[in-house]
Amino acid sequence: MRRLRFYVDYISSNAYLAWLALPRLAATYDVEVEPVPVLFAGLLDAHGQLGPAEMPAKGLWMWKNNLRKAAQLGAPLNRPAYHPFNPLLALRASSLPMSDEHRRAFAEGLLKAVWVRGLHVSEPEVVAAIAGEAGLDGAAIVAEATTPEAKARLRAQTDAAIAAGVFGVPSMECDGELFWGYDDFPQLELLLAGKDPLDPAEVRRWSGPTRASSVRRQFR
């Protein structure tokens, strides 16, 4: 079975929406989805970017855009209790060794906790309860998530994602190709259907260095 890696941080509303759209693709094209928790802030720092919450104009656009998407999906989307928030505990907990089924259920529970239920997943008791709902030992999961090994695992996953070219969440990786965001699902589906229009020769032609005639103008 083909495997699709879904890079996720629970701080992302687009990750929640993309997750809701994945089951149809997975069933249609016989793909197994693997959630890969990564620290969005780490991706931003590595690539010198700002998050939407740090850019008020982009943040306002994004909320409206997400509400439109949720309405089209017929899915609930509620304001989170806090945003931005510290996602480290939730990310470390859902990165611990567990079965694929448990990881998918846990990741979905955490996304819905933030974007539907208004729960604060920075709180250990909230993460423990969601782990329990996914069929895991919540207290044990939270305790293990605070260990140096759990912290190192999340760092390694984030570093590996950066090395693979991931710069934002959600990102989907399948067959060596990377897709970014809920809006990239049409291109992802073409790949899964064996109809990717990307021409390898054109990729090689565009991959070489270019000559710059100027740098970005500073006007403030």
C-alpha positions in Angstrom: 0.0 0.0 0.0 1.3 3.5 -0.8 2.0 5.7 2.1 1.2 9.4 2.5 3.1 11.3 5.1 0.9 14.1 6.6 3.1 16.7 8.4 0.9 18.3 11.1 1.0 20.9 13.8 -2.2 21.2 15.8 -1.8 25.0 15.8 -2.9 25.0 12.1 -6.5 25.4 11.1 -5.6 24.4 7.6 -4.2 21.1 8.9 -7.5 20.4 10.6 -9.4 21.1 7.3 -6.9 19.0 5.2 -7.2 16.1 7.7 -11.0 16.0 7.1 -10.5 15.8 3.3 -7.9 12.9 3.5 -10.2 9.9 4.2 -11.8 10.2 0.7 -8.5 10.3 -1.0 -7.1 7.5 1.1 -10.1 5.2 0.4 -10.2 6.1 -3.3 -6.5 5.5 -4.1 -5.7 2.9 -1.5 -3.3 5.1 0.4 -2.3 4.7 4.1 -2.0 8.1 5.9 0.8 8.6 8.4 0.5 11.6 10.6 4.0 13.2 11.3 3.9 15.8 14.0 6.3 18.6 13.5 6.8 22.0 15.1 5.5 24.7 12.8 7.5 27.4 14.6 10.7 25.3 13.8 9.8 25.2 10.1 9.2 29.0 10.1 12.6 29.6 11.9 14.5 27.3 9.5 13.1 29.1 6.4 13.1 32.7 7.8 9.3 33.0 7.6 6.6 34.6 9.8 3.5 32.7 10.8 0.0 34.0 9.9 -0.6 35.1 13.5 2.4 37.4 13.2 1.0 39.1 10.1 -2.4 40.7 10.9 -3.5 41.2 7.3 -2.7 37.6 6.4 -4.3 36.3 9.6 -7.6 38.1 8.8 -7.6 36.7 5.3 -6.8 33.2 6.5 -9.7 33.1 9.0 -12.2 34.1 6.3 -10.6 31.7 3.9 -10.8 28.8 6.4 -14.5 29.6 7.2 -15.3 29.4 3.5 -13.5 26.0 3.2 -15.3 24.7 6.3 -18.6 25.7 4.9 -17.9 23.9 1.6 -16.9 20.8 3.6 -19.9 21.0 5.8 -17.5 20.8 8.8 -17.5 22.6 12.1 -14.8 25.2 12.6 -14.8 27.1 15.9 -12.4 29.7 17.3 -9.8 28.0 19.5 -9.5 28.8 23.2 -6.1 30.3 22.6 -4.1 31.2 19.5 -1.3 31.0 19.1 -0.6 28.5 21.9 2.3 26.2 22.8 1.7 22.9 21.0 4.8 21.0 22.2 3.1 18.7 24.6 0.5 17.6 22.1 3.2 17.2 19.4 5.5 15.2 21.6 2.7 13.0 22.9 1.4 12.1 19.4 5.0 11.4 18.3 5.5 8.6 20.8 5.7 5.0 19.6 2.2 3.6 19.0 0.2 1.8 16.3 -0.8 3.6 13.1 -4.4 3.4 14.1 -3.8 4.9 17.5 -1.6 7.7 16.0 -4.3 8.6 13.5 -7.0 8.6 16.1 -4.9 10.6 18.5 -3.9 13.2 15.9 -7.5 13.6 14.8 -8.6 14.0 18.4 -6.1 16.7 19.0 -7.0 18.6 15.8 -10.7 18.5 16.7 -10.0 19.4 20.3 -8.4 22.7 19.1 -10.6 23.6 16.2 -14.0 22.2 17.2 -14.2 21.7 20.9 -12.2 24.8 22.1 -9.9 22.8 24.3 -6.4 23.9 25.3 -4.0 21.2 24.3 -1.2 22.8 26.1 -2.7 21.4 29.3 -1.6 17.9 30.4 -5.0 16.8 31.5 -6.6 17.8 28.2 -3.9 15.8 26.2 -4.4 12.8 28.6 -8.1 12.9 28.0 -7.8 13.0 24.3 -5.3 10.2 24.3 -7.7 8.2 26.4 -10.5 8.8 23.8 -8.1 7.4 21.2 -7.7 4.2 23.2 -4.4 5.0 24.8 -3.3 5.3 28.4 -3.5 9.1 28.8 -1.6 9.4 32.0 1.2 7.3 30.7 1.3 9.1 27.4 1.6 12.5 29.0 4.3 11.3 31.4 6.4 9.8 28.6 5.9 13.0 26.5 7.9 15.0 29.0 11.0 12.8 28.8 14.2 13.8 26.9 13.7 11.0 24.5 10.2 12.4 23.5 11.6 15.9 23.1 14.5 14.6 20.9 12.0 12.6 18.8 10.0 15.6 17.9 13.1 17.6 17.1 14.3 14.8 14.8 11.0 14.7 13.0 11.0 18.4 12.5 14.6 18.4 11.3 13.9 15.5 8.9 10.9 17.4 7.5 13.0 20.5 6.9 15.6 18.3 5.1 12.8 16.9 2.9 11.8 20.5 1.9 8.8 20.9 4.2 8.3 24.6 5.0 4.7 24.7 6.3 1.8 22.7 7.6 -0.1 20.8 6.5 2.3 19.3 4.0 1.7 16.0 2.3 4.4 13.8 0.9 3.8 10.8 -1.4 5.9 9.1 -4.0 8.7 11.5 -3.4 6.6 14.6 -4.2 5.6 17.3 -1.7 2.3 19.2 -1.6 1.5 22.1 0.7 -1.8 23.0 2.2 -5.4 22.1 1.9 -5.5 24.1 -1.4 -3.0 21.7 -3.0 -5.3 18.7 -2.7 -6.3 18.8 -6.4 -2.6 18.4 -7.4 -2.2 15.7 -4.8 -5.1 13.8 -6.2 -3.7 14.0 -9.7 -0.5 12.4 -8.4 -2.5 9.6 -6.6 -4.5 9.0 -9.7 -1.3 8.6 -11.8 -2.1 11.8 -13.7 0.5 14.2 -12.4 1.0 16.8 -15.2 4.5 17.7 -13.9 7.1 17.2 -16.7 10.4 16.0 -15.3 12.3 17.7 -18.1 10.7 21.0 -17.1 11.6 20.4 -13.5 15.2 20.0 -14.4 15.1 23.1 -16.6 13.6 25.2 -13.7 15.9 23.8 -11.1 19.1 25.4 -12.2 20.4 28.8 -10.9 18.9 32.0 -12.2 20.5 35.4 -12.6 19.2 38.2 -10.5 19.1 41.8 -11.9 18.1 43.3 -8.6 17.3 42.6 -4.9 14.1 43.3 -3.1 13.6 47.0 -2.8 13.4 48.4 0.7 10.8 51.1 0.9 10.1 51.5 4.7 
